[in-house]
Amino acid sequence: MPGQVWGTSALGGNLAMGRMSHKMRMFSVDACTWRQFVTIETEFGAGEGDTHNFRKISRIQTAGGTITETQKIPVSNFLVYTDSATVAEYGNSIEWTGKLQLLSEVDIEDPTIKVLRDDMVDVLDAAAGATFQATDVYYTPTGTVAAPTSTFSYTGVVGGAATRNLQVFDVEEIHDRMERENVPYFDGENYMMVASILALRGIMRDDDWEDMIRYGDPERAFKGEIGRVMGMRFTKENNVLSKTALTGGLGEAIVLGDDAVFEIVALPEHMREKEPTEYQRVFGLAWYAILAFKQAWDYTTEGEYRIVRVYTS
């Protein structure tokens, strides 16, 4: 049975309501947040099966250093890892009757395209966001606001229960840990924190935030970006991240280094028109894509990571 029909007002009949305004009041769906942080894998496309195999090269296993005149230059090596990502189909559709299309004062395709486009943005961005969340490395804010402490876990399991919201102390802790462990910067100079609105609010209420906030190059700004502090850029997000993860319902955050998640695309997202059926009495539109999102590095396998998730047990 088609989803949009003439006989039910809320499913289509209201599209022809006399002299009422034809302006459609659509729910606003923000443009993608997470997909702006992925790396597009260009070496995969149609006609190559559903699985993309790729290699990862570790850092050098033993660092170099000074040597004496008669000493041989030391020999080290690097490790080669293999991994894969499998694409999946994504899509959704809306159908309507020929009667609705004939009698409606509004072109049914216009609101249908808008609704499907918003759904496409939401679904694919959520899929990308879930990939960022699936990291092995967790950070939990503990202690009190006056005497903050923290817990890191590298096992893929949260290391403890949060006892406060985020503050600038946590920004420093995460930044310095990632820097000490040679996680490459997101943009060559800074890491990127993507935070839920309430989690970010805790940082912004810290007196140190006002004293240290700086704004980067507007031409390089990402959607939702609000500033940077202590080598950390900040972006707010309201689609994927939990709004109640930390103590007091104060959300969660994800901190990114470079090369965190990549996207492989067999078929980019696009709109498709349904062939009319039932003697051209049923019409439809759909969005459709074949792609996948994949973390480039994981700590438990390679001992390297690019993502820290701020969360609680």
N, C-alpha and C positions, 0 to 999 in steps of 0.2 A: 504494500500500500504506500503511495507517495507520501512524503513528509509534509508537503504544502498542498492544501486543497482549498477550493472556493467555498465549500459548504460549512466550514468552521471558521468563524471570524478571526480567532487568534492565529490560525494557520494560513490565512491568506485573504479572507473576506474583508478584513479591515484595510486592505490596500486600495479599496474603492469606497471611500467614505465621503461622498458628496463633495462639499467645498472645503473640507479640512485641508490643512497644509500637507503638501506632499513631501516635506522634509522628513527624512528618516532619522530617527534618533537612535544611533548605534552605540552599543557599549564600546568604550575605548579600550583597545588592547595595545600596550606599549610595544614598540619595536623590539627586536631581539636584544637581550642583554648578554646571554652566554655565548651565542654564536659569534659575537664580535671578538671573542677571545680565543677561538679555535684556529688552528692552522689547516688550511685546505691542502689535502694530499692530491697533487696534480698528476701523479703517475698511475692513477687508477681510473677506469671508466667503463663504458659499456663494452661487452664482448670479452670480458676478462674473468668470467665466473663471479661467484658471490663472495669470495674470500680474498682479502688483500694481505699478502705476507710481506713483512718488512723486517729490516735489521736495525739493531741499535748498538752503538759503539760506546763502551764505558770510558771513563777517565783512565789515564795511565795508572797502572797498579802500584808502581813505586816512583815517588817523585825524584827528580834529579837534584843535584847539589854541587858543591865545590869538590874539586879533585886536585890531587897533587900532580906534579910534573910527570912522574913515572907511573902514576896509577892509571889503569884502564878506565875508559868511560863505562859507567855501569849500564847494564842492559835491563830493560823492563819490558812490559807488554801491556796490551789492552784486551778486554774481553768483548766478544761479539755475541749478542743475544738475538734470537729470532722471536717474532710475535706475529699475530694476525688479527684482523678485524673482519667480521662478516656483516654485509649489508642486509638491511631489512626493508620491507615495504611500509610506507606510511601513507595515510590518506583519510579522507572523509568526503561525504557527498550530501547534497540536498536535491530532492526531486519535487516536481510540482505537476499539476494536471494541466492539460490543454485548455480546459474551461477557465481555470484561474488566469492563464496567460492571455486568453482572449478577452476576458472581461475586466481585468485589473487596469486601473488608470495609471498605475506605476509599472515600469518595465521590471518584471520579476527578477531578471538577471542582475540588475544593479545591486539590490540589497543582498542577493545570494552571494555574489562575488565578494562583497565586503565582509559578510559573516564568515565565509570560507577562508578568506585571506587572514582574518584575525585568528581563526582556529588553527590555521597552518603555522602562523608565527608562534602561537602559544605552545602547540604540541612539539614542534621541532626544537624550540628553545628549551622546553622542559627536558627533552631527551638529552640535549647537550649539557644542561645543568646537572642532571642526574649523573652523568659521566664525571663531571668535576667533583661531585660529592663522594664518589666511590674511591677515595684515596686511602692509603695505608697509614697516613700520618695525621694524628689528631692533637689538638691543643685545647686544654680546658682551663678557664680562669677560676682560680680558687683563692682562698683567703678572704680578706675584706677589702673594701675600697681604700681604707686607711693603711692597711698592711697587706697588699696583694701578693699572691703567689701564683704558681702555674704548674700544669702537668702536661708533658709531652708523651705521646704513645706512638710507636712505630709498628704496631702489630696488626693494624686494621681494626682494632677494637679500642673504643674510647677508654682513656686511662683513669677517669674519675668523674665526680659530680661537680658541676659548676656551683659556686656559692655567691657569684656576683656577676654583674654585667661587664662588658668590655670597657677598657679605659686605655689611655695612652701608654701605660705600663705594658699592656699586652702587645701593643704595636711594636714597641721596642724589643720585647722578648721574642716575638715571632721573627721579626726582621733580622735580629742578631743571630738567632739560631740558624735560619736559612743561609745567611751570609757566611757563618762559620763552616757550614756544611757544604759550601760551594754550590748552592742552588743558583743557577744563572738568573740574573735579573729579568723581569718581565719585558722591560723596554731598554735594557742596557744600563739603566741607572737606578730603577726602582722596582719593588715588587708591587703587585696589585691586590688589594683586598676588595672582594665583592661581598657586601654585607646586607642583611635584612635591615629594614628601616629602624627597628627598635634596638637591634644590636649596635648599629651605627650611632644611634642617639646616645648610647652610653659613652662612646668615645668623644662625641661632640660636646657633651656636658662637662668633660674634664677641663679644668682650667688651663692645662697645658695645650689643649687643642687650639684655643684662641691665640696663644702666644706663638705657636709654631706653624700654623696652617699656611701653606703656600699653594699657589695655583700654577699649573704647568702651562705649556704651550696650548692655547685653545684649539689650534689646528690639529693637535694630536689627541684631543680629549675624546673619551669614549662616552657612550650614552649613559647617563646617570652619574657621571663622575663629578665629585664635589670638591676635590682638593687633594693635597698630599702633605704628609707629616713624616719626618724621620725616615726618608727613603721608601715611603709607602704611599701609593696612590689609592684613592677610595672611590668606589662606585656603589650606589644603592640598588637593591633588587627586590622585587615584590611578587615574583612568580613561583620560583622553585624553592628558595631557602625557607626553612621552618621559621614561623613567626613566634614560636613558643619554646624553642629548644633550651635556652639558658634559663637560669633561675629567675622566677618572676615573669616568665613568658617573654623573654627578651631576645629571641631569635638566634640566628647562627651566622657564620661568615666563612668564606673560602678565600685563602691567600694563594696567589699564583706566581710562579716563576715562568721562565720562558719555556716554550715547547711543551706545554702541559697536556693539551688535548688536541687531536687532529680529527678532521672530518674527511671521510672518503665518500665519493659521490659516483654512483653508477648512473643515476638519472636525477637531475635537479628537480626540486619542487616546482610544480606548474599546475595550471588549471586544465581540466579535460571536460569536454562536452559529451553528455550521454546521447547515444543514438536514440531518437524517439522510438518508443515502443507502444504497444496496445493501440495500433493503427494511428500513431502520432497523437495519442492522448496523454502520454506521460513523457516529461522532459526532465533534464537534470544537469547539474554541474558537479564536478569533484575536484579536489586538489589531491595530488599524488606525487610521491617521491620514492626513490630507492637509494638509501645512504646509510651511513653508520658513523658513530662517534666513538673514539677510543683514546684512553690515556696512553701517552707515549712512554711513561716510566712508572714503575711501581717499586716501592722500597723492599718489600718482602722477597722479591725475586732478584732484583739487580742491586739493591742497596742504595739506589738513587731515587729521588723524588722531585716533583715540581709543584706539588699541591699540599697545603696544610688546611685541614678542616677544623674550624672552631666549633666544638660541640660538647655535649655532656652525656654522661651515662644515665 
